[in-house]
Amino acid sequence: MTAPCTDPAPNPHRRRFDWPAFVAAMVLGTAGGSLCFKLHVPLAFMIGAMLATTVAALAGVRTLVPQGLRDGLVIVLGIMLGSSFTPALLGHLAEWSVSLVFMAVYIVIAAAAGTFYLRRFARYDPPTAYFTAMPGGFTEMVMMGGALGGDDRSIALGHSLRIMLVVMTVPFAFQALPGYDPAGRDWSLHGLGPYPWELNLADYAMIAICFIGAPVAQKLGIPAGILVGPMLLSAVLHLTGVTAVKPPGLLVAASQVVIGASIGGRFQRVPLMRIARTAGVAAGLTLVLLLVTLALALAVHLLTGLSLPGLILAYAPGGLAEMSLVALALHADAAFVATHHIVRIVLIILFAPAAYHLWRRWIARRQPPGA
């Protein structure tokens, strides 16, 4: 008797790609970004995509930004940032030493002020408050905070909302600073970089070479290696005068859309009431961190004479990719801003866990016996 023909058993570990959610993210992100671009909103494609997908997520619409796509366009952003390291910049690198040293001061003050605020006014437990208050290292802080007994969901939501609020406020506030001239900006895709047909095969070859920096940096365990590796390789090629090419503006716009859509997508499947409660807490935390940012930026400006707008963007408590895009969009010194944010992330990842344990021991010593 012939055995009945049956289909192979489905693999429970194999998940089908959610094409409708991906298409929704791209359509919403592109539409929102294009609208903001038409309205001359600073950092238009990122802010527009972020707003559109956030509203969609809160309305229950599924969106999906594949990690591979985001990583690929973050690499493009890294190459764009590396192109800011021109040979003329070498003479100014020594001027950055003071502001880079003050980055450690900024982290200590910002983390202490943020933790105090979250403990006193939001009643967060110590690990949740501490790792939510850290001004950077989103993924690492969520993992470390959860491992040490914190509420990793609250930490993740707090960081997501902080980044979103910083991206939403800093570009608009930046326009009130002296020296910003929106009328002098190129409000076309060419303002983000050259058109694709303006580059030749040699230019595209140089861009392709820089992609190698991502897997190398990840293999070496460099923090934010997916962006830092291509940026460093691009910086070397530009500093040595091998090339002066920048990625096409269309790709830079696409990176803004994808990063913005990925931020908005973080609010899916989170109850609206929880988002509302955490948003109020995150708004207060963001205000605290931005006040520390302004104070430190002004102090370093008075001490060194470095550009105040550049220092504000360098110390602003946003993500590395997000604040680098802000710098590019506002025609600030992107190399200066990116370098400071890389140093911030490295310092936080290296020293935040040890500092947390020291803080907890200090609290334990202050408690009376038997408490």
KOLVORO-982758 format. One record per residue: x, y, z of N, C-alpha, C, O in turn; residue in three letters. Coordinates in steps of 0.05 Angstrom, whole numbers, plus 5000, padded with zeros to 4 digits. Example, Ala and Ser with C-alpha at 12.3 -4.5 7.8 and 13.67 -1.06 7.14 Angstrom:
526448865156524649105156526449345156528549345169Ala/525749555142527349795143525850015157526850235161Ser/
***
This chain:
501749765000500050005000501850255000503650275016Met/501250434982502950674980502250875001499850935006Thr/504250975014503851175036502751435024503551515002Ala/500851555038499751805028501852025025503652045041Pro/501552185004503452405000502852635019500652735019Cys/504752715034504352935053506453155048508653095038Thr/505753405055507653625053509553615076508953515097Asp/512053715071513953725093512853885117511454075113Pro/513653795140512753935164513854215164516254255158Ala/512254415171513254695172515354725193515154615215Pro/517254885187519454955206518455165225518055395216Asn/518155105251517155315269519055545273518155765282Pro/521555505267523555715271523755905247525056115248His/522455825225522555995201520156185200517856085199Arg/520656445200518556635200518356765172520356845160Arg/515956795163515556925137515857225139515157345160Arg/517057345119517457625119514757775117513157705100Phe/514357975134511858115135511958345114512558575121Asp/511358275089511458475068509458705072510258935067Trp/506958655080505158885083506159085104505959325100Pro/507358985126508459165146510859325136511159555142Ala/512459195120514859325108513959545088514959765089Phe/512059475071511059665051509759905065510060135057Val/508259845087506960055102509060255114508660495113Ala/511260135125513360305137514660485116515160725120Ala/515160365092516560525072514660735059515560965054Met/512160665055510260855043509761085062509861315055Val/509161015087508661215107511061395112510861635113Leu/513461265115515861415119516561605097517261835101Gly/516361505072516961665049514961895046515762125040Thr/512461835050510362045048510762265069510662495063Ala/511162175094511662365115514162535111514162775115Gly/516362395103518762545097518562735074519562955076Gly/517262655053516862825030515263075037515863295028Ser/513163035053511463265061513063465077512963705073Leu/514663365096516263545113518463675096519163905101Cys/519463535076521463655058520263885042521564095039Phe/517863845033516464055018515964305036515964525026Lys/515564255062514964465081517564595092517464765109Leu/519864505082522464605091522964555121524164725134His/522064325131522564245158525464155160526263995144Val/526964235181529764135183529663835189527963735204Pro/531663695178531763405180529163275172528063105185Leu/528163375149525463315140524763025137522762925147Ala/526462875123525762595117525762425142524162235145Phe/527462485161527562325186525162395204523762225214Met/524762655208522562745225519862665214518062575228Ile/519562705187517062625174516462335176514262255183Gly/518462165171518161875173517561795201515861615206Ala/518861915220518561845248515661915258514361755271Met/514762155250512062235258509962055245508061955259Leu/510161995219508161835205508061555216505861455220Ala/510261425221510261155231509461135260508360945269Thr/510061345276509261355304506261365306504961215321Thr/505061555290502061575290500861305281498861215292Val/502061185260500960935251501160715272499360555275Ala/503460705286503860505307501760535329500660345339Ala/501260785337499360835358496460765349494760705365Leu/496060785322493360715311493160415306491060325297Ala/495260265312495059975309496059875282495759635276Gly/497160045265498159955239500859825243502659925256Val/501159585231503759445232505759565213505059605189Arg/508159625223510259715205512759545212513059455234Thr/514459525192516859365196519159485180518959545157Leu/521359535194523859615182525959395186526959365209Val/526559235166528559015170531159125180532159335172Pro/532358975199534859055211537059075189538759255190Gln/536958895170539058905149538859155132540959265124Gly/536459245126536059495111537059735127538559905116Leu/536359745152537259965169540259965171541560175169Arg/541459735175544359715177545659815151547659955152Asp/544659725128545759805103545760115099547660225089Gly/543560245107543460535103544960685125545760905121Leu/545260555148546960675169549860675159551360855165Val/550660465145553260465133553660695114555760825113Ile/551560755097551660985079552061245095553661415088Val/550661265118550961495135553761515146554961735147Leu/554961285153557661295163559661385142561461535148Gly/559261305117560961395095560661695091562561835086Ile/558161785093557662075090559062235112560162445107Met/558962135137560262265159563262265155564662465161Leu/564362045145567262025141568162235120570462325121Gly/566462295101567162495081567462775092568562955079Ser/566562815117566863075130569663115141570463345147Ser/571262905143573962925153575862995130577162825118Phe/575963245123577563335101580463405111580763445134Thr/582363415092585163485101585263755116586963785133Pro/583463945109583564195123582764175152583364355168Ala/581563945160580663905187582963835206582763875230Leu/585163725195587363635212588463845230589263785253Leu/588464085221589564305237587764385261588664525279Gly/585264285261583464355282582964125302581564165322His/584163895297583563665315584463715344583163625362Leu/586763855347587763915374585764095390585664075414Ala/584164255376582264435389579964275401578564375419Glu/579664025392577463865403578063735429576263625442Trp/580563735438581363575461579863665486578963495502Ser/579563925490578164015515575263935515574263835535Val/573963965492571063895491570663595494568663505505Ser/572563435484572463145487572763065516571462875526Leu/574563195530574963145559572463215574571663075592Val/571163435567568763525580566463335574564363345588Phe/566663165554564562965549564262775573561962705580Met/566462705586566262535610564862685632563262565647Ala/565462945635564063105655561063115649559463095667Val/560463155623557663165615556162915623553962925633Tyr/557362675617556062425622555462395652553262315660Ile/557362465669557062435698554762615708553062525723Val/554862865700552763055709550062975698548062975713Ile/549862915672547362845660546162595672543762585678Ala/547762385676546862135688545862185717543862075725Ala/547462335732546662385760544062545762542262485777Ala/543862755745541462925745539062755736536862775747Ala/539362605715537262445704536262225724533962175727Gly/538262095737537561885756536062005780534061895789Thr/536962235790535562375812532662445804530862395819Phe/532362545780529662615771527862365769525562375779Tyr/528862155758527261915755526661775781524461665785Leu/528461785800528061675827526061845843524361735856Arg/526462105842524862285859522062335848520162325864Arg/521762375822519262455811517762235797515262235797Phe/519162045784517861825770517761575787516361375780Ala/519161575810519161345828520161085815519160865822Arg/522061115797523260875785525060745805526260875822Tyr/525360475803527260335820530060395811530460495788Asp/532160355828534860445821535960355794536860515779Pro/535860095787536960015761535460135737536660215718Pro/532760145739531260265718531860555714532160655692Thr/531960705737532560985736535361035724535661205707Ala/537260885734540060935726540460885696541661055682Tyr/539560655686540060585658538260735639538860755615Phe/535960835649534361005632535661285629535461415608Thr/536861375650538061645651540661665635541461895628Ala/541961445629544461455614543961585586542161495572Met/545461795579544961935554546161805530547761925515Pro/545561545525546661405502546861105507546361015529Gly/547660965486547960675488545360525491545060365509Gly/543460585473540660485475540660185480539660095501Phe/541660025462541559735464542959625488541959455503Thr/545359735493547059635516545659705542545759535561Glu/544459945545543160015570540759845575540259775598Met/539259785555536859605558537759335568536559215586Val/539859215556540858955563541958955591541358775607Met/543659155597544959165624542859215645542959085666Met/541059405640539059465660537259225666536659175689Gly/536459085646534758845650536258625665535058495682Gly/538758595659540358385672540858445702541158265718Ala/540758705709541258785737538658835752538658965773Leu/536458745741533958755756532058985749530059015761Gly/532859145729531159365720528959275701528959055692Gly/527059455696524859405678525859475650525859705642Asp/526759275635527959325609525959455589526759605571Asp/523359395592521359515574521159815579520959975560Arg/521159895605521160185611523660325603523560545593Ser/525960185605528460305597528460345567529260555557Ile/527560145552527460165523525560385514526260545496Ala/523260395526521260595519522260875526521861075511Leu/523560905549524661155557526761265538526761495531Gly/528561085530530661165511529461235484530261435471His/527561075475526261135449524961405449525261565430Ser/523461465470522061725472524061955475523662165463Leu/526261915489528262125492529462185465529662425458Arg/530261985450531462035424529462175406530162365391Ile/526962085407524862205390524462505397524362675380Met/524362565423523962845432526363015425525963245417Leu/528762905428531163065421531163125391531663355382Val/530562925374530562965345528363165338528663315319Val/526163165352523863345346524463625354523463815342Met/525963665376526363935387528864075378528864315372Thr/531163925378533664055373533864195345534764425344Val/533064065323533264205297531664465296532564655284Pro/529364475309527764715308528964935327529065165319Phe/529964855350531165045368533865145357534565375361Ala/535164975341537665045329537365295311539265455308Phe/535065325299534665545280534565815294534866025281Gln/534265815321534266065336537066155343537466385353Ala/539065985339541766055346542966245326542266235303Leu/544766425335546066605317547666455295548966255301Pro/547566555271549166435249547666235232548766155212Gly/545266155241543865955224542266105203540666285209Tyr/542666035178541366175156539765975139540865865120Asp/537265925145535665735130535265825101534865665083Pro/535366085096534966185069537266115051536966095026Ala/539566065063541965995046542265695041544165615029Gly/540265535050540465245046539465165019537765295007Arg/540564945010539564824985537264634991537764415001Asp/534764714986532464554993531764364970529464354961Trp/533764214961533364004941534963764951536463774970Ser/534463534938535963294945538963334942540563204955Leu/539763524924542563574920543763694945546263674949His/542163824962543163934987544063725006545563775025Gly/543163475002543963255019546363105008547662945023Leu/547063154984549263014971548963024941546863124931Gly/550862934926550662944896548462774886547562574899Pro/547562834862545562664848547062414839549462424833Tyr/545662184837547061934830548561944803550661824801Pro/547462094784548762104757551162294757552662304737Trp/551662434779554062604780556562444789558762554788Glu/556162194797558462034805559261844783557561744768Leu/561861784782562761594762563361324775562961284799Asn/564261124759564760864770566860854792566660704811Leu/568961024789571061044809569861134836570661044857Ala/568061334834566761434859565161214872565361184897Asp/563661064857562060844868563860624880563160494899Tyr/566160584867568060384877569160474905569360304923Ala/569760724908570660824934568460794956569060714978Met/566060854948563860814967563560524975563160454998Ile/563760344955563560054960565759954979565359784996Ala/568160064975570459984992569860045021570559895039Ile/568560275026568060365054566160175068566060165093Cys/564460025053562659835065564159625081563059505099Phe/566659565073568259355087568659435116568959255133Ile/568559685122569059775149567059675169567759635193Gly/564559615160562459525179563059255191563159225215Ala/563459045174564058785186566658765201566958625221Pro/568658925192571258925206570859045234571858935254Val/569459275236568959395262567359215281567859205305Ala/565359085269563758895286565458665295565158575318Gln/567158565278568958345286570758425309571458255326Lys/571658675308573458775329571958865354573258935374Leu/569358855354567758925377567659225382567159305405Gly/568059385362567859675365564959765369563259675354Ile/564459925390561660015394560560155370561960315357Pro/557960105364556660225341558260175315558460355298Ala/559459945313561259885291560059905264561459965244Gly/557359855262556059865236556260145224556160175199Ile/556460355241556760625231559660725233560660855215Leu/560960655256563660755261565660635242567460785232Val/565460375235567360255217567460395190569660475181Gly/565260415176565260555150566060845152567360955135Pro/565360975175566061255178569161285180570261465168Met/570361105196573361125199574761065173576661205166Leu/573860865158575060805132574661035112576561115098Leu/572261145112571761375094573361615103574461765086Ser/573661655129575261885139578161855130579462055123Ala/579261615132582061575123582361645094584261775086Val/580561545077580761595048580461895042581761995024Leu/578862035058578462325053580762495065581562685053His/581662415088583862565101586462545085588062725084Leu/586862305072589262265056589062375028590862365012Thr/586662475021586262594995585862394973585962464949Gly/585362134980584961924960582361984944582161934920Val/580362084959577762144946576462374960577162434983Thr/574562504947572862714959569962654955568262824958Ala/569362404947566562334940564762314964565662234986Val/562262384961560262354981558062174969557562174945Lys/556662024986554461854976552262024964551862254972Pro/550761924945548562084932546562174953545962034972Pro/545462414948543462524966540962354968539662344989Gly/540362204947538062024948538361804969536461734983Leu/540861704971541361494991541361615020540461485038Leu/542361865022542261995049539362045057538662005080Val/537662125038534862165044533561895052531961885071Ala/534361685038533261415044534061335072532561205087Ala/536561395080537461325107535861465128535261355149Ser/535161725123533461875141530761745144529761715166Gln/529561665122526861535122526961275138525261235155Val/528961115133529060855146529660885176528360745192Val/531461055184532061095212529661215226528961135248Ile/528361415213525961535225523761325228522361325249Gly/523261165208521160955209521760745230519960645243Ala/524360685234525060485255524560595283523760445301Ser/524960855287524260975313521260965318520360885339Ile/519761055298516861045301515760765306513860735321Gly/516960575293516060295296516460175323515259975330Gly/518160305340518660195367516160215385516060085405Arg/514160375377511860425394509560235387507360265397Phe/510060035371508059835365507659645388509459585403Gln/505159565391504459365412504959465440505159305459Arg/505259725443505559835470502959975477502060145461Val/501659915500499160035506499360345506501260455516Pro/497260465496497360755493497660895520498961105522Leu/496360795541496560915567499360905578500361085591Met/500760685572503560655581505260855567507060985579Arg/504860885541506361085525505861365536507761525539Ile/503361425542502661685552504061745579505161955583Ala/503961545597505261585623508361615620509561795631Arg/509561435603512461455600513261695584515461805589Thr/511561795566512162035551512462275569514262445565Ala/510762295590510962515609513562505624514962705628Gly/514262265633516862225647519162285628521162415636Val/519062185603521262225584521562525577523762615572Ala/519362665575519462955569521063095591522663275586Ala/520463025616521963155639524863075638526563245642Gly/525462815633528162735631529662875608531962955612Leu/528362895585529663025562530263315569532363415561Thr/528363455583528863725591531263745609532963925606Leu/531463565629533763565647536363535631538263675636Val/536463335613538863275598539563505579541963565575Leu/537563635567538163855549539164105564540864255554Leu/538164145589539264365605542164315612543764505611Leu/542864065618545663995623547264045598549564145599Val/546163965575547463995549548064295544550364365537Thr/546164465548546464755543548564865562550265025553Leu/548464785587550364895607553264815600555064985600Ala/553664555594556364465587557364585561559664665558Leu/555564595541556364715515557165005518559065085506Ala/555665155534556265435538558965465553560565635546Leu/559365295573561865305588564265245570566265385571Ala/564065035554566264965536566665185515568965245507Val/564465295505564665515485566165745497567965855483His/565565825521566966055534569865995540571566165539Leu/570365735545573065655552574865625527577265685528Leu/573765525505575365465482574865635457576465655439Thr/572465755456571765915433570665735410570065835388Gly/570265475415569065305395566165385390564865515407Leu/565165315366562465385358560365285378560265055384Ser/558665475388556565395407554565205394553865005406Leu/553565265369551765065357552964795354551564595359Pro/555464775345556764515343556964375369556664125370Gly/557564515391557864395417555164295427554964085439Leu/553064445421550364355430549664095416548663905429Ile/550164075390549563825376551463595385550663365386Leu/553963665393555863465402555063345429555463105433Ala/553863505446553063415473550163335475549363215495Tyr/548563395454545663335455545263035460546562865448Ala/543362955478542962675485541262525466539262395473Pro/541962525440540662365420542462135412544662105422Gly/541461965394543061745385545261835366545062055354Gly/547261665362549561735345548561775316549161985304Leu/547061585305546061615278544261855275544462015256Ala/542461885295540462105293541762375295541162555279Glu/543562415314544762685317546762745294547262975287Met/547962535283549762575260548062675236548962845221Ser/545662555233543962655212543062935217542863095198Leu/542563005242541863285248544063475240543663685228Val/546563395247548863565240549063595210549563815200Ala/548663375195548863395166546663575155547063745137Leu/544163545166541963695156542163995162541264165146Ala/543464065184543664345192546364465184546964685192Leu/547864315168550464405158552364485181553964675178His/552264335203554164375224556664205218556664055198Ala/558664215234561064065230560463775238560763695261Asp/559763615218558863335223561163165235560562995251Ala/563663215227565863065237566163115267566662925283Ala/565963365275566163445303563963315319564463205341Phe/561463335310559163225324559462915326559062805348Val/559962785304560162495305562362395323561962195338Ala/564662525323566862435340566162455369566762275385Thr/564762665377563962695405561862485413561962385435His/560062425395558062225402559261945403558361775420His/561261885387562561625389564061605415563861395429Ile/565461815424566761815450564761775472565261635491Val/562461905470560361885490559461595493559161485515Arg/558961465470557961185471560061005483559360835499Ile/562561035475564760865485564960895515565260695529Val/564961145525565261195554562961065569563360945590Leu/560461095559558160995573558260685574557760565595Ile/558860565551558860265550561060155568560759955581Ile/563360295569565660195585565260235615565960055631Leu/564260465623564260535651561560545665561460545690Phe/559360535650556760555664556160315682555260365705Ala/556760065674556259845693557859865719556759825740Pro/560459925717562059945741561160175759561060155783Ala/560460405746559460635761556860565776556360655798Ala/555160395763552660315776553160155801551860205822Tyr/555059965800555659805823556759975846556159935869His/558460175839559560355859557360515872557360555896Leu/555460605856553160765866551460595885550660695906Trp/550960345878549260175895550660115921549360095942Arg/553360075920554860025945554760275963554460255988Arg/554960515951554860765966552060785980551960876003Trp/549960715965547260725977546960526000545860596021Ile/548160285996547960086016549360166042548460116064Ala/551660306039553160396063551660616078551960636102Arg/550060766064548660986077546160886092545161036109Arg/545160646085542860546099543560456127545660336131Gln/541760506146542360416174542260106175540859986159Pro/543659986194543659696197540859586202539259706217Pro/540159376188537559246191535359376175533059286177Gly/536059586159533959726143533159556120531359636104Ala/
***
